[in-house]
Each structure stands twice: as C-alpha cells, then as structure tokens.
Amino acid sequence: MAARDLIAVRPAPRGAAAPASAEDLLRALGGPALLVVEGRDPTRTRGVATLLHGNEPSGIRALAAFLRSDAVPATRVVCLVAGVEAALEPPGFAHRMLDGRCDLNRCFRPPWDGADGALAHEALRLLREAGCEALVDLHNNTGRNPTYGVATGVDAGRLGLIALFADRLVVTDLRLGSLIEATTDDFPTVTIECGRAGDPAADAAALDGLERYLLAPHVETRRMPERQMTVLAEPVRVRVLPGMRLAFGEVPLPGADLTLVSDIDRHNFVPVLPGAPVGWLGSHGRWPIEARGADGEDVSRDLFHAVGGRLETRRGLVPIMMTTDVNVARADCLFYVVQQREQVGG
C-alpha cells in the first residue's frame, strides 16, 4: 500500500448527515482518516488530532458531537482520526493499540519503521501540507487526573491553546516520538489530557474546549492568556523494570515484584510529602522501577526508597498520570514526576 493510501482524506459529514455516535463515525471511516471541515475563513486552517490511542475516546466523542451540530468553525479544520481499528476492536475503546502494533504516539520520528511509522509519517505530511495555524491533540488518562495540557515549551501560543481547555501546563523535555514533538517547529501544538477515559466529565471537557478552539475567530499567539495557568516542568518517567511482575492492591500480592496501592491515582497533581507509601516490594526485595528524565539518568533511588519492604517517597514530589491499569503501566509507564515552576497569565 502506498503511503498516500494509509490515511483517507475526505469531507467530514455534518449535521443530519453525520453519524449518530462516535462509534458509528468510526465504523463509517473503517480506518485512519483526515476529515476536512469547511469554515468561515477558508484561507486559514486549524488542526485537531484524536484517537492516537484506541482506548482514549473523549476526543472522538467531542468531534462526533461537533460534527452533528450546526456550528460553523471560524476556519477550515483538518481532523486526524488515527487509531480507528484499535478503537473498534471489541469491546470498543479498550485497546491502546492492536496486538503486534506499536504505540502510534511514539512513532513520529525517523526511521518510520513498520506500519505505524509509515502512518505517522503520512499524518505529519498531511498536517504540514494543510498549513495549520495551530494543532490540538486530544487524549485521555487511565487514572484520575484533572484536565491539563502538555507542550514542549512555554509561550503565548501554546499557553493560549491550553487555556481553552485547562489551567495546568506540563512542559516536557522528554523525547518519546510524540506528535507534539514532531510538530513543535511547524505551528503552536499541544496535547490536551481531558481526564480519565470513560468519565463523562472528561468527554464534556473535550467538547467544551474543542468548541472554544474551533469557534474562536482568532487563536491568541502574542499575549499571555487571561486565565491564570500553573506550569509544571522537568518530567521524570517512572517505569516498572522489564521482567518485573506488577500488581495493584490493598496489601502486597503473592508473586508480585511490585504491588502498587490500588488507589494510587488519588495523588495525581497533588504534592506528596517524603515517606508517602507507594506500594510494596516482592518477597525477594529486588528494586522494581526506573525513573528517567531528559538526560536518561536513572534517579529512581533519589525519588524513592525501600523501608521494611515498602516502597516510599524519599523526598517531596508531584506525581501526574498515575495509572491503576497494569496493561497501560507496562505498555507506557507507571506515572511521571514533575516540578511545579510558576503561575503565569491571569
């Protein structure tokens, strides 16, 4: 299959012609698509990306609802709908990616290997060719989190985009192969983490923000937003080591190398004091995690320590994106640790 056949470019169905639900829209698409919505100003284009992960439905639900409405966007809009097959895989919105496939949001960089590398490469070509003035990439978490944005830097353009959805910005210097990394020099681009997948509040946050983004006559790129924004930075990615058996529970589970507290995601975006319990080590006591920032150095023993078989925080920290899903934790990470930097705007 030629690269240009990987993503179908087609006009978006609108109003009464639009499918009745996100699931119906995905079945009608059948595979990755770039949907084009005409707007009041055809000389400008805004970009939306959704469903880079098949188990994160808030973005596609928001897009489907917008397409069913009579609202006319301020500009032409191109909407990348990527993980259609993974989202449709029974029981629906349950698979980050299909078995044997890669995490698409780790494939937006050379060497563009395999089906997912080719798909990411073509998606980048289409978004750049569209001449987007901005791009918003909609995601969900698997743990309890407020709505927040992620960007590769702090400036008026990216803060303005995030302020349409949330009042928190995580500035990342990690290079994982994500869409926002690949497009950071092309146009203002941000990820919006809308909240926990399946939570109606996350779906509402996605739709409310998407409407503000698409209907605004202009996206502010020169002045700081009027909304006060909390900036967090220097994320450290905490992962379970390969070969370690992971579990969640109220007590240490037999056979697990690491049992995390079952409601650990209650700590997301909340400063945690030294000595806070994270979980329990297995009976053998082997160190089960690594924690790496942009420099690649493992700082897990600086952040955590073992006390009587328990894993505890060694110093105060702010965790985000804590998950309680074993499969997600293995496929991606347990959580991130960030540093709170400043308040801007307002």
WOQUIQUI-V826469 format. One record per residue. N is the residue number from 0. PHI is phi in whole degrees, -180 to 180 (* if undefined). PSI is psi in degrees with one decimal (* if undefined). OMEGA is omega in whole degrees, 0 to 359 (NA if undefined). Layout:
N_PHI_PSI_OMEGA + N_PHI_PSI_OMEGA
This chain:
0_*_131.6_179 + 1_-69_152.0_182 + 2_-55_-39.6_184 + 3_-73_-6.1_176 + 4_-96_-2.8_185 + 5_-73_-31.1_183 + 6_-127_118.2_179 + 7_-77_127.2_177 + 8_-100_120.5_185 + 9_-150_154.9_175 + 10_-64_142.0_178 + 11_-77_136.3_174 + 12_-68_140.9_184 + 13_-127_153.8_174 + 14_58_-131.9_183 + 15_-65_-21.4_180 + 16_-82_-12.0_182 + 17_-78_144.5_177 + 18_-57_154.4_187 + 19_-76_-16.2_182 + 20_-149_167.1_176 + 21_-61_-40.1_179 + 22_-63_-41.1_178 + 23_-65_-38.5_178 + 24_-63_-43.8_181 + 25_-65_-40.4_178 + 26_-64_-36.7_178 + 27_-67_-35.1_179 + 28_-73_-46.4_178 + 29_79_-23.3_181 + 30_-167_-177.2_182 + 31_-56_140.2_184 + 32_-146_154.6_169 + 33_-116_106.8_181 + 34_-90_136.5_183 + 35_-113_124.0_178 + 36_-114_123.6_179 + 37_-78_144.0_183 + 38_-127_-174.2_183 + 39_-66_-35.5_180 + 40_-113_100.6_183 + 41_-75_-5.8_182 + 42_-87_-10.2_180 + 43_-123_151.9_183 + 44_-135_135.2_171 + 45_-114_147.9_183 + 46_-110_146.0_173 + 47_-133_137.1_172 + 48_-124_141.8_179 + 49_-151_157.4_175 + 50_64_32.7_169 + 51_-61_-25.8_172 + 52_-118_129.7_187 + 53_-70_-11.5_180 + 54_-105_22.7_182 + 55_-126_85.0_194 + 56_-88_-10.0_188 + 57_-59_-39.1_182 + 58_-64_-45.8_182 + 59_-71_-31.7_176 + 60_-67_-40.3_177 + 61_-65_-43.3_180 + 62_-64_-43.5_180 + 63_-61_-40.6_179 + 64_-66_-40.4_179 + 65_-64_-41.4_180 + 66_-65_-31.6_179 + 67_-75_-18.0_182 + 68_-81_172.4_177 + 69_-94_5.3_183 + 70_-67_137.0_178 + 71_-106_120.0_182 + 72_-65_157.4_182 + 73_-67_-29.7_181 + 74_-133_172.2_168 + 75_-61_145.7_182 + 76_-131_134.8_171 + 77_-114_131.4_187 + 78_-121_110.1_176 + 79_-83_118.4_176 + 80_-114_107.2_196 + 81_-98_-63.8_191 + 82_-85_56.2_185 + 83_-65_-48.4_183 + 84_-63_-42.0_180 + 85_-64_-39.5_180 + 86_-66_-34.9_182 + 87_-82_-17.2_180 + 88_-58_125.8_182 + 89_-53_141.7_6 + 90_-88_11.0_178 + 91_99_129.3_181 + 92_53_36.8_184 + 93_-117_-11.1_187 + 94_-121_124.2_177 + 95_-59_-45.0_174 + 96_-152_165.8_179 + 97_-71_154.4_176 + 98_-56_134.9_179 + 99_84_-4.5_179 + 100_-103_169.4_182 + 101_-101_160.8_171 + 102_-67_111.4_186 + 103_-60_-34.1_182 + 104_-82_20.8_168 + 105_-123_9.5_188 + 106_-112_5.8_183 + 107_-88_55.2_176 + 108_-164_157.5_177 + 109_-59_154.0_15 + 110_-94_14.6_177 + 111_60_41.5_183 + 112_-75_150.9_171 + 113_68_-176.9_183 + 114_-63_-37.9_183 + 115_-76_-34.4_174 + 116_-63_-42.9_179 + 117_-65_-39.1_179 + 118_-65_-44.1_179 + 119_-63_-41.5_180 + 120_-62_-43.2_180 + 121_-69_-38.3_178 + 122_-61_-42.7_178 + 123_-61_-43.6_180 + 124_-60_-44.7_183 + 125_-67_-41.7_181 + 126_-67_-40.1_178 + 127_-70_-39.8_180 + 128_-64_-31.0_180 + 129_-70_-17.6_179 + 130_68_43.7_183 + 131_-59_139.1_172 + 132_-87_-14.8_176 + 133_-166_160.7_179 + 134_-141_130.6_175 + 135_-119_125.0_182 + 136_-110_114.7_188 + 137_-96_129.8_182 + 138_-136_172.8_168 + 139_-126_163.7_167 + 140_-103_168.5_174 + 141_-102_-7.0_175 + 142_-113_175.9_179 + 143_-74_118.3_179 + 144_-145_148.2_168 + 145_-72_167.9_172 + 146_-70_134.4_179 + 147_-153_165.7_179 + 148_-112_157.9_176 + 149_-130_135.7_178 + 150_-148_165.8_181 + 151_-91_-0.9_179 + 152_-166_173.3_180 + 153_-114_115.6_173 + 154_-154_171.8_185 + 155_-61_-38.2_182 + 156_-62_-49.4_182 + 157_-73_-38.1_176 + 158_-62_-39.4_179 + 159_-63_-39.7_177 + 160_-65_-47.2_182 + 161_-66_-36.6_181 + 162_-62_-19.8_175 + 163_-68_-20.3_185 + 164_-118_-34.5_194 + 165_-156_172.6_178 + 166_-118_17.3_177 + 167_-128_137.0_176 + 168_-126_127.6_171 + 169_-103_117.7_178 + 170_-93_120.4_184 + 171_-108_134.8_171 + 172_-111_8.3_173 + 173_-73_147.4_178 + 174_-121_98.7_187 + 175_-111_-7.8_183 + 176_94_29.1_183 + 177_-85_165.4_180 + 178_-63_-41.4_183 + 179_-69_-28.5_175 + 180_-67_-43.9_185 + 181_-68_-28.7_185 + 182_-106_6.9_187 + 183_-62_-28.1_179 + 184_-94_-2.2_183 + 185_-93_-42.0_182 + 186_-168_162.9_175 + 187_-57_125.1_186 + 188_-141_134.7_183 + 189_-142_154.0_167 + 190_-98_138.2_172 + 191_-115_117.5_174 + 192_-92_109.1_192 + 193_-83_-8.9_185 + 194_124_-170.5_186 + 195_-70_133.2_178 + 196_-58_133.6_180 + 197_90_-8.1_180 + 198_-86_122.8_179 + 199_-56_-30.1_178 + 200_-66_-34.2_177 + 201_-68_-40.7_177 + 202_-63_-40.6_180 + 203_-67_-40.4_179 + 204_-63_-40.2_179 + 205_-64_-45.5_182 + 206_-68_-44.0_181 + 207_-61_-45.9_180 + 208_-68_-39.7_180 + 209_-62_-41.9_178 + 210_-63_-43.1_178 + 211_-61_-42.1_181 + 212_-65_-46.8_186 + 213_-79_-26.8_185 + 214_-94_-16.8_181 + 215_-64_130.6_180 + 216_-58_-36.3_180 + 217_-141_143.8_173 + 218_-96_120.8_185 + 219_-68_126.1_180 + 220_-124_-2.3_185 + 221_-114_-32.2_182 + 222_-108_145.7_175 + 223_-63_147.5_183 + 224_-66_152.8_177 + 225_-69_-25.9_179 + 226_-73_135.4_177 + 227_-74_131.4_186 + 228_-119_135.8_173 + 229_-93_128.0_181 + 230_-108_127.1_175 + 231_-120_147.4_189 + 232_-146_179.5_176 + 233_53_54.7_181 + 234_-64_140.0_174 + 235_-115_127.1_186 + 236_-93_119.0_183 + 237_-100_122.0_184 + 238_-129_151.8_172 + 239_-78_139.2_183 + 240_-69_149.2_179 + 241_-56_139.6_178 + 242_86_-10.5_180 + 243_-83_135.9_179 + 244_-88_125.9_187 + 245_-112_142.6_176 + 246_-148_165.1_172 + 247_-123_140.2_180 + 248_-176_176.0_177 + 249_-86_-19.0_179 + 250_-139_162.1_177 + 251_-62_130.0_183 + 252_-92_136.4_180 + 253_-58_136.3_177 + 254_86_-11.5_180 + 255_-85_139.1_174 + 256_-81_-24.3_176 + 257_-150_122.9_172 + 258_-111_117.1_177 + 259_-91_148.0_177 + 260_-56_132.7_191 + 261_-64_-25.9_179 + 262_-111_36.1_184 + 263_-60_-25.5_182 + 264_-70_-4.3_175 + 265_-67_-17.1_182 + 266_-85_-6.2_185 + 267_-57_127.2_178 + 268_67_14.5_179 + 269_-112_125.9_177 + 270_-58_130.4_182 + 271_-110_133.4_182 + 272_-81_160.2_173 + 273_-58_142.9_179 + 274_88_3.9_178 + 275_-72_134.2_180 + 276_-72_135.1_177 + 277_-108_-37.0_181 + 278_173_-157.3_183 + 279_-131_142.1_173 + 280_-80_158.6_176 + 281_-68_171.7_184 + 282_-62_-26.3_179 + 283_-79_-18.2_176 + 284_77_12.6_180 + 285_-68_143.8_179 + 286_-69_124.3_192 + 287_-104_-4.4_190 + 288_-131_164.5_168 + 289_-133_154.6_180 + 290_-141_113.6_187 + 291_-129_133.8_174 + 292_-97_-158.6_185 + 293_-64_-28.1_181 + 294_-82_-5.6_177 + 295_82_-2.9_182 + 296_-77_137.8_178 + 297_-81_113.7_181 + 298_-113_21.7_184 + 299_-60_-37.7_181 + 300_-78_-12.8_171 + 301_-80_-30.1_183 + 302_-91_-32.0_187 + 303_-134_160.1_172 + 304_-150_163.4_180 + 305_-98_128.9_179 + 306_-132_107.3_179 + 307_58_37.9_179 + 308_87_-3.8_178 + 309_-101_147.9_172 + 310_-96_121.2_182 + 311_-128_160.5_173 + 312_-71_135.6_178 + 313_-84_-31.6_180 + 314_-142_170.6_178 + 315_-65_141.3_181 + 316_-157_166.5_177 + 317_-119_108.5_178 + 318_-88_149.3_173 + 319_-138_159.1_176 + 320_59_29.8_173 + 321_-64_130.9_181 + 322_-111_157.5_172 + 323_-119_20.2_181 + 324_-108_115.3_183 + 325_-60_-42.8_183 + 326_-65_-42.0_178 + 327_-66_-41.5_179 + 328_-60_-38.7_179 + 329_-74_-39.9_184 + 330_-73_-30.4_184 + 331_-124_-85.8_179 + 332_-162_169.5_177 + 333_-76_-46.4_180 + 334_-177_179.4_174 + 335_-120_153.5_172 + 336_-114_131.2_183 + 337_-127_166.5_177 + 338_-112_128.0_177 + 339_-77_128.7_188 + 340_-107_-55.5_191 + 341_-164_169.2_169 + 342_-110_132.8_178 + 343_-130_163.6_179 + 344_74_-168.0_177 + 345_84_*_NA
